[in-house]
Amino acid sequence: MNFPLELPIFQFFYWLVNTPGVGAAVVGLLVAGAVTAFALTLRWIVSAKNTEQEAHPYPPQH
């Protein structure tokens, strides 16, 4: 049973992935997008640090 490859869209994706140059370019774009998203997320986290000290020290001082 070779059902998915009977449809043209799956034939296109199969060709795309099995073509060395085009498949590598697609994978490269996916990896570049993932690395960029990771770097931007880290930059966002670092910029959100609170520079003020906590309002309630531990242990509580009475």
BELTABEL-V955799 format. One record per residue. RES is the residue in three letters. D_FIRST is the distance of its C-alpha to the first C-alpha in Angstrom with 2 decimals. Layout:
RES|D_FIRST  RES|D_FIRST
This chain:
MET|0.00  ASN|3.79  PHE|5.75  PRO|8.86  LEU|9.66  GLU|9.98  LEU|13.00  PRO|16.14  ILE|17.34  PHE|14.49  GLN|14.91  PHE|18.57  PHE|18.32  TYR|16.27  TRP|19.03  LEU|21.68  VAL|20.87  ASN|20.45  THR|23.69  PRO|26.41  GLY|29.23  VAL|27.60  GLY|25.46  ALA|28.65  ALA|30.60  VAL|28.26  VAL|28.37  GLY|32.12  LEU|32.63  LEU|30.80  VAL|32.92  ALA|36.05  GLY|35.48  ALA|35.04  VAL|38.15  THR|40.14  ALA|39.27  PHE|40.28  ALA|43.53  LEU|44.42  THR|43.81  LEU|46.11  ARG|48.69  TRP|48.59  ILE|49.10  VAL|51.99  SER|53.67  ALA|53.57  LYS|55.80  ASN|58.88  THR|62.01  GLU|64.33  GLN|65.20  GLU|64.24  ALA|66.67  HIS|66.82  PRO|67.56  TYR|66.58  PRO|68.49  PRO|70.30  GLN|73.90  HIS|76.40
